[in-house]
Amino acid sequence: MPTPIRFERGDKVRIAEGPYRGHEGLIETLDARRMHVIVPVYGRPTRIELDVRQVRPL
């Protein structure tokens, strides 16, 4: 079983799955399963809720 990645508020991540795949953002909030990431969309910061398995650390 792979070691789970530990994320913290403020970490920079890249979205690996879903419609925002490839975008980078900063973790705003998180718990054991979900997180909110702030991603620039059309030049505006946008809050996206993701499963922790959908992102990769940068």
Backbone hydrogen bonds, N-H to C=O, Kabsch-Sander energy under -0.5 kcal/mol:
donor,donor_aa,acceptor,acceptor_aa,energy
7,F,5,I,-0.6
10,G,27,I,-2.5
11,D,8,E,-2.1
13,V,25,G,-2.7
14,R,56,R,-2.8
15,I,23,H,-2.9
16,A,54,Q,-3.4
17,E,54,Q,-1.1
21,R,18,G,-1.7
22,G,15,I,-3.3
23,H,20,Y,-2.3
25,G,13,V,-2.3
26,L,38,I,-1.7
27,I,11,D,-2.4
28,E,36,H,-3.5
29,T,36,H,-1.2
31,D,34,R,-2.6
35,M,50,L,-2.5
36,H,29,T,-2.6
37,V,35,M,-0.5
37,V,48,I,-2.8
38,I,26,L,-2.9
39,V,37,V,-0.7
39,V,46,T,-3.0
41,V,39,V,-0.5
41,V,44,R,-2.9
44,R,41,V,-1.5
46,T,39,V,-2.4
48,I,37,V,-2.7
48,I,46,T,-0.5
50,L,35,M,-3.0
52,V,33,R,-2.3
54,Q,51,D,-2.3
55,V,52,V,-1.0
56,R,14,R,-2.4
58,L,12,K,-1.9
